[in-house]
Amino acid sequence: MIVETIDLYAYFGMPRGGAKGGYLTAYRHGRPPMLERKIRPAMLVIPGGAYLFVSDSEMEPVALRFFAAGYDAFALNYSVAPEEHYPAQILQAGMAMLYLRREAASLDLDGGRIAAVGFSAGGHLCGCISLLWDDPALVSAFGEEACSGIRPDAAILSYPVVT
């Protein structure tokens, strides 16, 4: 297993400001030497925490379950209140999806099978990138790429905050 952390702000060349989140932890199968390349689906895991913290129990354990099922999993550690508010979280989730789309070939991912799962506040955030991928903050930051790359191919909203 390959485990690595990607600083999404550094990848996109965006100023971090005071954002404490915006990191993506990858759990990848990789390619053993001398074996044929295997293209895998990807799962973006967005933990909950009431936008006040990021739940550890909904991050790595969930990513590892999807990893065991054959996915390459990517867990998003996003910024939370009181330090950060909208649009920081939707921008960070958008960055995570765009990173997976842009790097699909180099990561041996199936670019047409990139899904997201979110829990509680993370379910809300997952719903936002699924339905509000054309949010003005995303379009302002990423232009047309927001409209073509942020929406997941499938989404699982686990007890989301939607009222």
Secondary structure, DSSP 4 states (H G I P E B T S, - for coil): -EEEEEEHHHHHT---TT----EEEEEE----TTSPP--EEEEEEE--STTTS--GGGTHHHHHHHHHTT-EEEEEE---TTT--TTHHHHHHHHHHHHHHHTTTTTTEEEEEEEEEEETHHHHHHHHHHH-TT-HHHHHHHTHHHHHHSS-SEEEEES----
